[in-house]
Amino acid sequence: MLFFSFFKSLVGKQVIVEFKNDFMLTGTLHSVDQYLNMKVTDITVHNPEKYPYMISVKNAFIRGSVIRYVHLPVDSVDTQLLQDATRKEILQNRQQKKTEAQV
Amino acid sequence: MELPEPFLPGAISLLEQLDKKMMVVLRDGKTLVGYLRTIDQFANLVLHNTVERIHVENCYGDISRGIFLVRGENVVLCGEIDEENRPNELIQVSVSKILEMQQAKFDLKREQDQAKIEAMKGRGKLPQIRNPSDILGEDPF
């Protein structure tokens, strides 16, 4: 849930998506879902000679399972906020486990 | 028809692409072009009037495939084709020609790799682990 919320905060920003097959593209993050599938608009491909068919594609739905990295603009990420959110999430998970163990 | 949010977690973004001409890239490197008719939460897709498009250098060839049901786990990306704004500068050739070109390219690569391996052996080096994306149809994932 944490990274889903994190990516939701990045909608509208320019990102570079690096795929597991080494394919890379740049675009604007349009939407994301709980599986971290992404919809990216206004696509530019990094290696257009190797992937000529991508020239006519300007929007795409990317399945979360094929993404290796998402390169983000440095200024759009608040690392302090991320750290705090991570700590909160861990505490929440611990409390959830406790209540589940009691039941 | 008002759908509750989120109706299909994991594929909500594809609802707007229904009945549009989409280019689907699969994990084994295949490119399918067809009208998107059905989706589900796993990103399983049903494509209508599907064509398998093979690209070699600046040429491409289309093989008619009819109706395809693609299992979601094999989908890399599903892109909207916009031929008016971004025309394809590629040349379309016949199916037999593109298959010939593809086979020729594959054979050439095989020969080059063999030559490399022989050269390396002569210098006492072991053959490198093959890159799956160089092998036709292999899943680089």
gemmi code that builds the backbone of each chain (N, CA, C; Angstrom):
import gemmi

chains = {
    "A": [
        ("MET", (0.822, -1.213, 0.000), (0.000, 0.000, 0.000), (0.854, 1.261, 0.000)),
        ("LEU", (2.039, 1.151, 0.631), (2.867, 2.341, 0.776), (3.320, 2.858, -0.578)),
        ("PHE", (3.843, 1.957, -1.404), (4.342, 2.403, -2.703), (3.227, 2.776, -3.650)),
        ("PHE", (2.053, 2.189, -3.469), (0.883, 2.591, -4.245), (0.578, 4.051, -3.941)),
        ("SER", (0.543, 4.409, -2.653), (0.291, 5.795, -2.269), (1.415, 6.705, -2.747)),
        ("PHE", (2.652, 6.184, -2.671), (3.798, 6.955, -3.111), (3.684, 7.305, -4.596)),
        ("PHE", (3.359, 6.317, -5.424), (3.226, 6.576, -6.859), (2.032, 7.460, -7.164)),
        ("LYS", (0.969, 7.343, -6.358), (-0.193, 8.210, -6.576), (0.237, 9.660, -6.420)),
        ("SER", (1.179, 9.916, -5.489), (1.641, 11.288, -5.290), (2.514, 11.754, -6.447)),
        ("LEU", (2.971, 10.820, -7.293), (3.854, 11.181, -8.407), (3.120, 11.315, -9.729)),
        ("VAL", (1.780, 11.173, -9.716), (1.020, 11.275, -10.959), (1.212, 12.664, -11.547)),
        ("GLY", (1.507, 12.715, -12.849), (1.728, 13.982, -13.516), (3.200, 14.301, -13.694)),
        ("LYS", (4.076, 13.506, -13.029), (5.500, 13.784, -13.132), (6.117, 12.959, -14.262)),
        ("GLN", (7.253, 13.425, -14.750), (8.009, 12.703, -15.775), (8.789, 11.578, -15.119)),
        ("VAL", (8.644, 10.378, -15.674), (9.396, 9.249, -15.121), (10.053, 8.481, -16.251)),
        ("ILE", (11.108, 7.740, -15.900), (11.723, 6.826, -16.848), (11.459, 5.427, -16.317)),
        ("VAL", (10.832, 4.592, -17.144), (10.549, 3.231, -16.714), (11.557, 2.300, -17.372)),
        ("GLU", (12.273, 1.526, -16.527), (13.217, 0.545, -17.066), (12.611, -0.830, -16.870)),
        ("PHE", (12.489, -1.567, -17.977), (11.853, -2.874, -17.955), (12.875, -3.963, -17.655)),
        ("LYS", (12.388, -5.135, -17.300), (13.279, -6.252, -17.003), (14.005, -6.745, -18.251)),
        ("ASN", (13.480, -6.459, -19.447), (14.182, -6.874, -20.667), (15.085, -5.758, -21.180)),
        ("ASP", (15.436, -4.824, -20.293), (16.352, -3.721, -20.595), (15.754, -2.633, -21.476)),
        ("PHE", (14.495, -2.735, -21.817), (13.813, -1.695, -22.576), (13.592, -0.494, -21.658)),
        ("MET", (13.758, 0.716, -22.183), (13.542, 1.908, -21.353), (12.698, 2.924, -22.079)),
        ("LEU", (11.779, 3.555, -21.369), (11.014, 4.628, -21.972), (10.766, 5.747, -20.972)),
        ("THR", (10.568, 6.952, -21.519), (10.263, 8.117, -20.689), (8.845, 8.539, -20.973)),
        ("GLY", (8.162, 9.005, -19.946), (6.797, 9.481, -20.156), (6.279, 10.135, -18.900)),
        ("THR", (5.028, 10.616, -18.990), (4.380, 11.230, -17.831), (3.504, 10.184, -17.165)),
        ("LEU", (3.650, 10.054, -15.858), (2.856, 9.062, -15.122), (1.403, 9.523, -15.072)),
        ("HIS", (0.507, 8.705, -15.630), (-0.900, 9.076, -15.708), (-1.684, 8.452, -14.559)),
        ("SER", (-1.449, 7.167, -14.306), (-2.156, 6.505, -13.209), (-1.410, 5.254, -12.782)),
        ("VAL", (-1.752, 4.802, -11.582), (-1.120, 3.606, -11.032), (-2.179, 2.837, -10.258)),
        ("ASP", (-1.979, 1.516, -10.098), (-2.951, 0.751, -9.321), (-2.229, -0.071, -8.259)),
        ("GLN", (-3.000, -0.862, -7.522), (-2.430, -1.573, -6.378), (-1.362, -2.589, -6.766)),
        ("TYR", (-1.331, -3.057, -8.027), (-0.279, -3.973, -8.458), (0.910, -3.204, -9.008)),
        ("LEU", (0.857, -1.849, -8.883), (1.884, -0.993, -9.448), (1.966, -1.127, -10.959)),
        ("ASN", (0.831, -1.517, -11.596), (0.715, -1.358, -13.042), (0.675, 0.150, -13.270)),
        ("MET", (1.226, 0.595, -14.416), (1.245, 2.043, -14.646), (0.735, 2.393, -16.013)),
        ("LYS", (0.111, 3.542, -16.074), (-0.264, 4.084, -17.369), (0.594, 5.322, -17.590)),
        ("VAL", (1.301, 5.339, -18.708), (2.226, 6.422, -18.986), (1.825, 7.091, -20.297)),
        ("THR", (1.784, 8.423, -20.300), (1.397, 9.140, -21.518), (2.598, 9.874, -22.093)),
        ("ASP", (2.486, 10.218, -23.371), (3.507, 11.004, -24.068), (4.867, 10.300, -24.026)),
        ("ILE", (4.880, 9.112, -24.572), (6.041, 8.237, -24.450), (7.147, 8.604, -25.431)),
        ("THR", (8.415, 8.537, -24.957), (9.576, 8.558, -25.856), (10.421, 7.350, -25.486)),
        ("VAL", (10.886, 6.660, -26.524), (11.662, 5.448, -26.300), (13.152, 5.805, -26.330)),
        ("HIS", (13.944, 5.144, -25.485), (15.360, 5.463, -25.415), (16.174, 4.882, -26.555)),
        ("ASN", (15.733, 3.740, -27.086), (16.468, 3.085, -28.171), (15.551, 2.878, -29.357)),
        ("PRO", (15.124, 3.928, -30.051), (14.107, 3.756, -31.094), (14.560, 2.871, -32.255)),
        ("GLU", (15.900, 2.717, -32.443), (16.343, 1.855, -33.547), (16.073, 0.402, -33.240)),
        ("LYS", (16.163, 0.059, -31.941), (15.940, -1.334, -31.564), (14.451, -1.660, -31.460)),
        ("TYR", (13.642, -0.639, -31.207), (12.205, -0.855, -31.025), (11.434, 0.078, -31.948)),
        ("PRO", (11.509, -0.134, -33.269), (10.913, 0.812, -34.221), (9.398, 0.911, -34.139)),
        ("TYR", (8.739, -0.158, -33.667), (7.271, -0.155, -33.649), (6.717, 0.801, -32.617)),
        ("MET", (7.552, 1.262, -31.671), (7.031, 2.102, -30.598), (6.794, 3.538, -31.040)),
        ("ILE", (7.157, 3.866, -32.298), (7.022, 5.259, -32.751), (5.561, 5.705, -32.762)),
        ("SER", (4.627, 4.771, -33.104), (3.213, 5.178, -33.174), (2.487, 5.083, -31.854)),
        ("VAL", (3.215, 4.671, -30.798), (2.569, 4.506, -29.503), (2.908, 5.698, -28.638)),
        ("LYS", (1.881, 6.466, -28.219), (2.213, 7.592, -27.349), (1.706, 7.418, -25.934)),
        ("ASN", (0.704, 6.499, -25.737), (0.270, 6.168, -24.370), (0.342, 4.661, -24.207)),
        ("ALA", (0.723, 4.229, -23.016), (0.757, 2.777, -22.825), (0.414, 2.394, -21.404)),
        ("PHE", (-0.144, 1.200, -21.293), (-0.395, 0.553, -20.016), (0.762, -0.400, -19.797)),
        ("ILE", (1.472, -0.256, -18.670), (2.622, -1.108, -18.389), (2.286, -2.014, -17.215)),
        ("ARG", (2.459, -3.317, -17.410), (2.152, -4.262, -16.343), (3.239, -4.154, -15.273)),
        ("GLY", (2.833, -4.068, -14.017), (3.769, -3.877, -12.925), (4.851, -4.938, -12.850)),
        ("SER", (4.481, -6.188, -13.197), (5.420, -7.304, -13.050), (6.616, -7.220, -13.981)),
        ("VAL", (6.561, -6.373, -15.013), (7.688, -6.311, -15.961), (8.635, -5.157, -15.694)),
        ("ILE", (8.304, -4.344, -14.673), (9.130, -3.180, -14.394), (10.302, -3.570, -13.501)),
        ("ARG", (11.496, -3.117, -13.880), (12.651, -3.301, -13.013), (12.835, -2.036, -12.171)),
        ("TYR", (12.966, -0.888, -12.842), (13.136, 0.368, -12.103), (12.193, 1.442, -12.633)),
        ("VAL", (11.871, 2.391, -11.747), (11.207, 3.608, -12.184), (12.126, 4.736, -11.740)),
        ("HIS", (12.729, 5.428, -12.717), (13.615, 6.533, -12.379), (12.768, 7.765, -12.142)),
        ("LEU", (12.986, 8.424, -10.986), (12.153, 9.558, -10.609), (12.946, 10.844, -10.574)),
        ("PRO", (12.279, 11.984, -10.813), (12.971, 13.270, -10.656), (13.267, 13.510, -9.178)),
        ("VAL", (14.482, 13.948, -8.905), (14.964, 14.076, -7.528), (14.078, 14.970, -6.666)),
        ("ASP", (13.607, 16.086, -7.257), (12.850, 17.050, -6.440), (11.445, 16.592, -6.103)),
        ("SER", (10.945, 15.544, -6.799), (9.565, 15.145, -6.514), (9.474, 14.132, -5.392)),
        ("VAL", (10.635, 13.735, -4.844), (10.618, 12.733, -3.784), (11.052, 13.356, -2.468)),
        ("ASP", (10.211, 13.242, -1.445), (10.565, 13.712, -0.113), (10.993, 12.482, 0.685)),
        ("THR", (12.293, 12.301, 0.818), (12.785, 11.076, 1.461), (12.393, 11.006, 2.934)),
        ("GLN", (12.353, 12.169, 3.607), (11.948, 12.195, 5.016), (10.536, 11.645, 5.170)),
        ("LEU", (9.656, 12.132, 4.302), (8.262, 11.698, 4.334), (8.161, 10.194, 4.119)),
        ("LEU", (8.953, 9.709, 3.150), (8.966, 8.273, 2.826), (9.416, 7.459, 4.033)),
        ("GLN", (10.478, 7.936, 4.676), (11.004, 7.216, 5.848), (9.956, 7.161, 6.947)),
        ("ASP", (9.308, 8.324, 7.213), (8.276, 8.345, 8.258), (7.140, 7.401, 7.909)),
        ("ALA", (6.714, 7.432, 6.643), (5.609, 6.571, 6.214), (5.985, 5.100, 6.363)),
        ("THR", (7.257, 4.775, 6.060), (7.706, 3.385, 6.202), (7.645, 2.942, 7.650)),
        ("ARG", (8.130, 3.828, 8.554), (8.101, 3.470, 9.978), (6.675, 3.254, 10.450)),
        ("LYS", (5.773, 4.153, 10.026), (4.366, 4.028, 10.413), (3.804, 2.710, 9.933)),
        ("GLU", (4.123, 2.374, 8.673), (3.605, 1.141, 8.071), (4.078, -0.077, 8.864)),
        ("ILE", (5.358, -0.088, 9.258), (5.903, -1.223, 10.016), (5.183, -1.353, 11.348)),
        ("LEU", (4.975, -0.192, 12.023), (4.280, -0.230, 13.313), (2.862, -0.760, 13.132)),
        ("GLN", (2.197, -0.270, 12.087), (0.830, -0.726, 11.820), (0.790, -2.235, 11.615)),
        ("ASN", (1.762, -2.735, 10.809), (1.796, -4.175, 10.532), (2.010, -4.974, 11.799)),
        ("ARG", (2.899, -4.453, 12.687), (3.167, -5.149, 13.953), (1.905, -5.215, 14.795)),
        ("GLN", (1.187, -4.085, 14.865), (-0.035, -4.063, 15.683), (-1.075, -4.986, 15.099)),
        ("GLN", (-1.158, -5.004, 13.765), (-2.114, -5.893, 13.115), (-1.820, -7.341, 13.455)),
        ("LYS", (-0.530, -7.690, 13.418), (-0.141, -9.083, 13.719), (-0.518, -9.434, 15.144)),
        ("LYS", (-0.322, -8.455, 16.068), (-0.636, -8.696, 17.475), (-2.117, -9.003, 17.638)),
        ("THR", (-2.956, -8.139, 17.016), (-4.397, -8.324, 17.171), (-4.846, -9.621, 16.515)),
        ("GLU", (-4.201, -9.990, 15.410), (-4.551, -11.253, 14.747), (-4.151, -12.438, 15.605)),
        ("ALA", (-2.996, -12.323, 16.296), (-2.527, -13.424, 17.153), (-3.448, -13.619, 18.344)),
        ("GLN", (-4.020, -12.488, 18.829), (-4.886, -12.571, 19.989), (-6.195, -13.254, 19.654)),
        ("VAL", (-6.660, -13.042, 18.422), (-7.988, -13.587, 18.019), (-8.009, -15.114, 17.997)),
    ],
    "B": [
        ("MET", (-22.937, 3.692, -18.003), (-22.990, 2.742, -16.883), (-21.940, 3.144, -15.860)),
        ("GLU", (-22.376, 3.421, -14.639), (-21.450, 3.831, -13.590), (-20.848, 2.616, -12.902)),
        ("LEU", (-19.528, 2.506, -12.978), (-18.876, 1.370, -12.338), (-18.328, 1.801, -10.986)),
        ("PRO", (-18.462, 0.964, -9.936), (-17.922, 1.330, -8.624), (-16.401, 1.421, -8.692)),
        ("GLU", (-15.841, 2.301, -7.874), (-14.390, 2.465, -7.863), (-13.742, 1.566, -6.858)),
        ("PRO", (-12.627, 0.929, -7.032), (-12.137, 0.577, -8.368), (-12.787, -0.723, -8.810)),
        ("PHE", (-13.364, -0.721, -9.985), (-14.127, -1.874, -10.442), (-13.222, -3.083, -10.645)),
        ("LEU", (-12.164, -2.881, -11.365), (-11.236, -3.981, -11.606), (-9.858, -3.533, -11.139)),
        ("PRO", (-9.532, -3.734, -9.862), (-8.208, -3.295, -9.417), (-7.138, -4.006, -10.222)),
        ("GLY", (-6.265, -3.239, -10.807), (-5.195, -3.846, -11.593), (-5.401, -3.632, -13.076)),
        ("ALA", (-6.607, -3.226, -13.499), (-6.798, -3.019, -14.931), (-7.737, -1.862, -15.191)),
        ("ILE", (-8.027, -1.056, -14.168), (-8.961, 0.048, -14.330), (-8.507, 0.975, -15.449)),
        ("SER", (-7.223, 1.175, -15.575), (-6.722, 2.089, -16.582), (-6.986, 1.596, -17.994)),
        ("LEU", (-7.244, 0.298, -18.164), (-7.473, -0.229, -19.510), (-8.914, -0.069, -19.972)),
        ("LEU", (-9.831, 0.277, -19.065), (-11.230, 0.410, -19.435), (-11.435, 1.436, -20.535)),
        ("GLU", (-10.638, 2.520, -20.474), (-10.795, 3.588, -21.467), (-10.276, 3.163, -22.831)),
        ("GLN", (-9.466, 2.089, -22.863), (-8.865, 1.657, -24.129), (-9.703, 0.604, -24.851)),
        ("LEU", (-10.865, 0.256, -24.275), (-11.680, -0.769, -24.914), (-12.130, -0.324, -26.301)),
        ("ASP", (-12.131, -1.274, -27.234), (-12.516, -1.058, -28.625), (-11.535, -0.177, -29.391)),
        ("LYS", (-10.379, 0.094, -28.766), (-9.372, 0.876, -29.481), (-8.339, -0.086, -30.059)),
        ("LYS", (-7.642, 0.390, -31.070), (-6.587, -0.432, -31.684), (-5.350, -0.323, -30.797)),
        ("MET", (-4.921, -1.484, -30.279), (-3.809, -1.481, -29.335), (-2.657, -2.309, -29.860)),
        ("MET", (-1.461, -1.933, -29.459), (-0.286, -2.727, -29.767), (0.163, -3.369, -28.471)),
        ("VAL", (0.148, -4.686, -28.416), (0.512, -5.398, -27.205), (1.868, -6.047, -27.424)),
        ("VAL", (2.812, -5.755, -26.524), (4.113, -6.397, -26.607), (4.132, -7.502, -25.559)),
        ("LEU", (4.532, -8.697, -25.995), (4.539, -9.845, -25.097), (5.951, -10.137, -24.612)),
        ("ARG", (6.041, -10.952, -23.574), (7.334, -11.265, -22.969), (8.278, -12.008, -23.902)),
        ("ASP", (7.731, -12.771, -24.852), (8.627, -13.500, -25.763), (9.044, -12.629, -26.942)),
        ("GLY", (8.685, -11.354, -26.930), (9.122, -10.429, -27.970), (8.109, -10.225, -29.083)),
        ("LYS", (7.009, -10.964, -29.051), (6.008, -10.809, -30.114), (5.289, -9.467, -29.959)),
        ("THR", (4.880, -8.917, -31.101), (4.087, -7.691, -31.106), (2.751, -8.015, -31.740)),
        ("LEU", (1.662, -7.812, -30.986), (0.332, -8.088, -31.512), (-0.418, -6.767, -31.657)),
        ("VAL", (-1.103, -6.609, -32.773), (-1.900, -5.403, -32.984), (-3.339, -5.826, -33.163)),
        ("GLY", (-4.241, -5.269, -32.370), (-5.641, -5.665, -32.500), (-6.530, -4.751, -31.694)),
        ("TYR", (-7.861, -4.927, -31.914), (-8.824, -4.117, -31.164), (-9.058, -4.766, -29.812)),
        ("LEU", (-8.878, -3.985, -28.749), (-9.041, -4.493, -27.392), (-10.520, -4.643, -27.068)),
        ("ARG", (-10.955, -5.871, -26.830), (-12.375, -6.109, -26.587), (-12.684, -6.414, -25.144)),
        ("THR", (-11.789, -7.149, -24.462), (-12.095, -7.572, -23.098), (-10.869, -7.434, -22.216)),
        ("ILE", (-11.099, -7.072, -20.952), (-10.014, -7.027, -19.972), (-10.504, -7.645, -18.674)),
        ("ASP", (-9.562, -7.962, -17.781), (-9.944, -8.379, -16.444), (-8.861, -7.923, -15.462)),
        ("GLN", (-9.010, -8.307, -14.197), (-8.106, -7.759, -13.179), (-6.680, -8.268, -13.323)),
        ("PHE", (-6.448, -9.330, -14.095), (-5.082, -9.834, -14.270), (-4.431, -9.254, -15.516)),
        ("ALA", (-5.137, -8.335, -16.183), (-4.688, -7.803, -17.475), (-4.685, -8.896, -18.539)),
        ("ASN", (-5.546, -9.930, -18.366), (-5.806, -10.849, -19.481), (-6.542, -10.027, -20.518)),
        ("LEU", (-6.218, -10.228, -21.806), (-6.818, -9.398, -22.843), (-7.431, -10.250, -23.933)),
        ("VAL", (-8.518, -9.765, -24.506), (-9.037, -10.377, -25.719), (-8.883, -9.350, -26.825)),
        ("LEU", (-8.148, -9.750, -27.863), (-7.913, -8.860, -28.999), (-8.657, -9.383, -30.211)),
        ("HIS", (-9.256, -8.483, -30.943), (-10.050, -8.825, -32.112), (-9.329, -8.343, -33.369)),
        ("ASN", (-9.468, -9.121, -34.489), (-8.783, -8.769, -35.736), (-7.291, -8.587, -35.480)),
        ("THR", (-6.754, -9.548, -34.727), (-5.364, -9.438, -34.321), (-4.430, -9.738, -35.467)),
        ("VAL", (-3.307, -9.027, -35.449), (-2.277, -9.215, -36.459), (-0.960, -9.311, -35.701)),
        ("GLU", (-0.165, -10.337, -36.048), (1.144, -10.435, -35.410), (2.112, -9.670, -36.295)),
        ("ARG", (2.737, -8.660, -35.745), (3.607, -7.796, -36.549), (5.056, -8.157, -36.262)),
        ("ILE", (5.773, -8.532, -37.321), (7.191, -8.885, -37.176), (8.018, -7.741, -37.747)),
        ("HIS", (8.998, -7.263, -36.969), (9.852, -6.151, -37.408), (11.265, -6.623, -37.646)),
        ("VAL", (11.799, -6.323, -38.819), (13.211, -6.580, -39.076), (13.764, -5.305, -39.692)),
        ("GLU", (14.754, -4.705, -39.032), (15.312, -3.422, -39.485), (14.188, -2.412, -39.701)),
        ("ASN", (14.052, -1.871, -40.907), (13.005, -0.874, -41.091), (11.808, -1.414, -41.867)),
        ("CYS", (11.661, -2.738, -41.874), (10.516, -3.346, -42.553), (9.656, -4.091, -41.542)),
        ("TYR", (8.399, -4.274, -41.884), (7.554, -5.103, -41.027), (6.594, -5.903, -41.876)),
        ("GLY", (6.109, -6.994, -41.296), (5.133, -7.835, -41.987), (4.045, -8.215, -41.014)),
        ("ASP", (2.815, -8.316, -41.509), (1.674, -8.639, -40.655), (1.137, -10.018, -40.969)),
        ("ILE", (0.946, -10.823, -39.922), (0.328, -12.136, -40.092), (-1.023, -12.085, -39.391)),
        ("SER", (-2.110, -12.389, -40.118), (-3.449, -12.350, -39.510), (-3.616, -13.489, -38.539)),
        ("ARG", (-4.123, -13.167, -37.355), (-4.290, -14.203, -36.337), (-5.707, -14.307, -35.811)),
        ("GLY", (-6.600, -13.422, -36.186), (-7.994, -13.524, -35.733), (-8.179, -13.026, -34.323)),
        ("ILE", (-8.769, -13.860, -33.455), (-9.072, -13.451, -32.082), (-8.057, -14.079, -31.133)),
        ("PHE", (-7.459, -13.249, -30.297), (-6.447, -13.711, -29.360), (-6.914, -13.497, -27.929)),
        ("LEU", (-6.699, -14.505, -27.077), (-6.855, -14.289, -25.656), (-5.449, -14.354, -25.084)),
        ("VAL", (-4.969, -13.245, -24.544), (-3.616, -13.194, -24.017), (-3.668, -13.278, -22.496)),
        ("ARG", (-2.893, -14.201, -21.936), (-2.830, -14.319, -20.483), (-2.038, -13.129, -19.938)),
        ("GLY", (-2.568, -12.467, -18.920), (-1.987, -11.244, -18.403), (-0.517, -11.306, -18.043)),
        ("GLU", (-0.060, -12.459, -17.545), (1.333, -12.514, -17.089), (2.320, -12.359, -18.231)),
        ("ASN", (1.868, -12.570, -19.478), (2.759, -12.467, -20.632), (2.806, -11.078, -21.241)),
        ("VAL", (1.985, -10.161, -20.706), (1.918, -8.821, -21.282), (3.044, -7.968, -20.720)),
        ("VAL", (3.801, -7.307, -21.610), (4.806, -6.334, -21.182), (4.157, -4.967, -21.161)),
        ("LEU", (3.711, -4.529, -22.343), (2.959, -3.298, -22.356), (1.878, -3.334, -23.406)),
        ("CYS", (0.901, -2.447, -23.214), (-0.272, -2.402, -24.049), (-0.408, -0.937, -24.450)),
        ("GLY", (-0.011, -0.609, -25.686), (0.026, 0.795, -26.085), (-1.023, 1.155, -27.099)),
        ("GLU", (-1.502, 2.390, -26.995), (-2.510, 2.873, -27.932), (-1.808, 3.298, -29.211)),
        ("ILE", (-2.289, 2.798, -30.339), (-1.668, 3.155, -31.619), (-2.292, 4.431, -32.150)),
        ("ASP", (-1.439, 5.401, -32.455), (-1.927, 6.667, -32.965), (-1.249, 6.903, -34.303)),
        ("GLU", (-1.873, 6.367, -35.366), (-1.182, 6.415, -36.656), (-1.246, 7.781, -37.341)),
        ("GLU", (-2.260, 8.599, -36.946), (-2.356, 9.898, -37.629), (-1.235, 10.832, -37.186)),
        ("ASN", (-1.051, 10.911, -35.853), (-0.077, 11.867, -35.341), (1.349, 11.390, -35.441)),
        ("ARG", (1.538, 10.061, -35.373), (2.899, 9.540, -35.428), (2.954, 8.471, -36.504)),
        ("PRO", (3.036, 8.899, -37.767), (2.990, 7.892, -38.832), (4.190, 6.961, -38.776)),
        ("ASN", (3.922, 5.742, -39.176), (4.918, 4.691, -39.195), (5.835, 4.894, -40.389)),
        ("GLU", (7.166, 5.076, -40.149), (8.052, 5.251, -41.291), (8.565, 3.932, -41.821)),
        ("LEU", (7.978, 2.857, -41.297), (8.467, 1.550, -41.698), (7.771, 1.092, -42.972)),
        ("ILE", (8.485, 0.211, -43.698), (7.949, -0.282, -44.969), (7.282, -1.625, -44.723)),
        ("GLN", (6.077, -1.782, -45.233), (5.411, -3.079, -45.072), (5.773, -4.002, -46.215)),
        ("VAL", (6.127, -5.234, -45.861), (6.456, -6.236, -46.883), (5.557, -7.448, -46.688)),
        ("SER", (5.635, -8.388, -47.601), (4.774, -9.571, -47.495), (5.249, -10.476, -46.365)),
        ("VAL", (4.360, -11.369, -45.947), (4.639, -12.253, -44.813), (5.859, -13.126, -45.074)),
        ("SER", (5.921, -13.731, -46.286), (7.044, -14.629, -46.592), (8.353, -13.871, -46.578)),
        ("LYS", (8.329, -12.632, -47.081), (9.548, -11.818, -47.130), (10.039, -11.506, -45.719)),
        ("ILE", (9.137, -11.098, -44.848), (9.557, -10.710, -43.504), (10.048, -11.921, -42.721)),
        ("LEU", (9.421, -13.076, -42.951), (9.878, -14.289, -42.278), (11.273, -14.678, -42.757)),
        ("GLU", (11.514, -14.478, -44.063), (12.852, -14.715, -44.631), (13.870, -13.805, -43.972)),
        ("MET", (13.524, -12.519, -43.879), (14.430, -11.527, -43.308), (14.741, -11.863, -41.861)),
        ("GLN", (13.702, -12.290, -41.143), (13.867, -12.618, -39.734), (14.805, -13.805, -39.571)),
        ("GLN", (14.588, -14.834, -40.424), (15.420, -16.033, -40.364), (16.865, -15.689, -40.715)),
        ("ALA", (17.027, -14.833, -41.737), (18.375, -14.414, -42.166), (19.098, -13.708, -41.025)),
        ("LYS", (18.379, -12.804, -40.363), (18.959, -12.053, -39.240), (19.372, -13.000, -38.129)),
        ("PHE", (18.495, -13.976, -37.826), (18.746, -14.944, -36.778), (19.965, -15.792, -37.105)),
        ("ASP", (20.058, -16.257, -38.371), (21.193, -17.081, -38.813), (22.488, -16.302, -38.724)),
        ("LEU", (22.445, -15.037, -39.133), (23.640, -14.188, -39.096), (24.134, -14.058, -37.666)),
        ("LYS", (23.187, -13.818, -36.752), (23.545, -13.667, -35.337), (24.177, -14.962, -34.822)),
        ("ARG", (23.589, -16.100, -35.196), (24.112, -17.412, -34.765), (25.546, -17.573, -35.223)),
        ("GLU", (25.784, -17.232, -36.512), (27.133, -17.365, -37.073), (28.122, -16.503, -36.307)),
        ("GLN", (27.721, -15.244, -36.049), (28.605, -14.326, -35.339), (28.931, -14.854, -33.955)),
        ("ASP", (27.898, -15.364, -33.266), (28.104, -15.893, -31.920), (29.044, -17.095, -31.944)),
        ("GLN", (28.852, -17.987, -32.937), (29.723, -19.156, -33.072), (31.169, -18.717, -33.263)),
        ("ALA", (31.368, -17.738, -34.152), (32.718, -17.232, -34.429), (33.342, -16.691, -33.147)),
        ("LYS", (32.526, -15.960, -32.364), (33.031, -15.402, -31.106), (33.465, -16.506, -30.163)),
        ("ILE", (32.598, -17.530, -30.037), (32.896, -18.628, -29.114), (34.192, -19.323, -29.524)),
        ("GLU", (34.354, -19.557, -30.843), (35.572, -20.211, -31.338), (36.802, -19.374, -30.988)),
        ("ALA", (36.694, -18.066, -31.213), (37.826, -17.181, -30.937), (38.180, -17.211, -29.460)),
        ("MET", (37.150, -17.191, -28.598), (37.376, -17.211, -27.160), (38.019, -18.521, -26.729)),
        ("LYS", (37.544, -19.623, -27.307), (38.087, -20.949, -26.944), (39.569, -20.989, -27.246)),
        ("GLY", (39.937, -20.416, -28.424), (41.331, -20.411, -28.842), (42.223, -19.681, -27.856)),
        ("ARG", (41.596, -18.748, -27.091), (42.371, -18.008, -26.103), (42.160, -18.524, -24.702)),
        ("GLY", (41.533, -19.670, -24.597), (41.392, -20.279, -23.280), (40.222, -19.742, -22.487)),
        ("LYS", (39.292, -19.011, -23.109), (38.156, -18.453, -22.366), (36.901, -19.269, -22.650)),
        ("LEU", (36.081, -19.408, -21.629), (34.862, -20.204, -21.767), (33.772, -19.388, -22.452)),
        ("PRO", (32.838, -20.062, -23.161), (31.762, -19.311, -23.828), (30.868, -18.610, -22.818)),
        ("GLN", (30.440, -17.389, -23.184), (29.581, -16.587, -22.310), (28.194, -17.172, -22.228)),
        ("ILE", (27.511, -16.844, -21.126), (26.113, -17.253, -20.976), (25.292, -16.478, -22.005)),
        ("ARG", (24.448, -17.177, -22.717), (23.693, -16.550, -23.802), (22.677, -15.558, -23.269)),
        ("ASN", (22.510, -14.494, -24.010), (21.530, -13.464, -23.695), (20.164, -13.929, -24.200)),
        ("PRO", (19.190, -14.145, -23.319), (17.897, -14.682, -23.781), (17.207, -13.823, -24.832)),
        ("SER", (17.421, -12.511, -24.803), (16.727, -11.679, -25.781), (17.295, -11.856, -27.184)),
        ("ASP", (18.466, -12.517, -27.308), (19.029, -12.754, -28.638), (18.461, -14.003, -29.277)),
        ("ILE", (17.854, -14.833, -28.448), (17.312, -16.077, -28.971), (15.867, -15.832, -29.354)),
        ("LEU", (15.489, -16.203, -30.548), (14.158, -15.936, -31.063), (13.098, -16.578, -30.186)),
        ("GLY", (12.163, -15.765, -29.731), (11.034, -16.304, -28.985), (11.317, -16.559, -27.520)),
        ("GLU", (12.569, -16.369, -27.101), (12.902, -16.637, -25.708), (12.390, -15.511, -24.811)),
        ("ASP", (11.988, -15.878, -23.616), (11.444, -14.919, -22.669), (12.585, -14.264, -21.897)),
        ("PRO", (12.910, -12.986, -22.154), (14.029, -12.349, -21.452), (13.730, -12.035, -19.994)),
        ("PHE", (12.546, -12.413, -19.514), (12.212, -12.177, -18.127), (12.540, -13.410, -17.302)),
    ],
}
model = gemmi.Model(1)
for chain_id, residues in chains.items():
    chain = gemmi.Chain(chain_id)
    for i, (resn, *xyz) in enumerate(residues, 1):
        res = gemmi.Residue()
        res.name, res.seqid = resn, gemmi.SeqId(i, " ")
        for name, pos in zip(("N", "CA", "C"), xyz):
            atom = gemmi.Atom()
            atom.name, atom.element = name, gemmi.Element(name[0])
            atom.pos, atom.b_iso = gemmi.Position(*pos), 0.0
            res.add_atom(atom)
        chain.add_residue(res)
    model.add_chain(chain)
structure = gemmi.Structure()
structure.add_model(model)
structure.setup_entities()
